[in-house]
Amino acid sequence: MKLTPLDIKKQEFKKVMRGYDPVEVDTFMDMMANEFEEVLKQQKETRDRSIELDTQLKDYKQIEKTLQQTLLQAQEVTGRTYESARKEAEIIVKDAEGKAARIVEQAHSELIRINKELSELRIRRESLIGRMRVLLSAELDLLKTLDSDATQQVTRDPSLGTGKESLDIEGIITNINNDATPQSH
């Protein structure tokens, strides 16, 4: 049987002769009932506090478990992000290297084309200069022939029939040669 403080307070004993002093017994019983009541109150508070702490402990364990899972997920995400960034960086570097190689190849091809074109232009210039020399030389020979014929026919006016006062063929050839010589800038 479980006793309560009220049971202790209401408890009555038979009166006998030569027994204990009823006032002392009642006082002791009241004191004991009060103490018992205090012990029960403390026991209830302790039980309530224990339940509260158990609940908090379960909550903290759940929070700890959640934090551990979150930490693991964050580590996994960080690892995946790092790996993804590393792969993306490799792709960017390879792409840049490919573009650089193409640019260098294009520049090299352009240089070859320009050198070839320059060489062709030099050949054309030399050919043109050669043809002009031949043409001018033939014209000079013709002029010398005409001049000697004209000198024999005309005594007073050397430009008779040409429309020109005089022609400095040697100066023209010198100017053409000077113009044909490549000049460095």
ZIQUI-V292451 format. One record per pair of residues at least 24 apart in sequence whose ideal C-beta (glycine too) atoms are under 7 Angstrom apart, sorted by sequence separation. I is the first residue (numbers start at 1). J is the second residue. If there is no record, write none. Layout:
I & J
I & J
This chain:
8 & 32
9 & 33
143 & 167
8 & 33
143 & 169
5 & 33
8 & 36
140 & 169
5 & 36
5 & 37
5 & 40
136 & 172
136 & 173
136 & 176
132 & 176
129 & 180
125 & 180
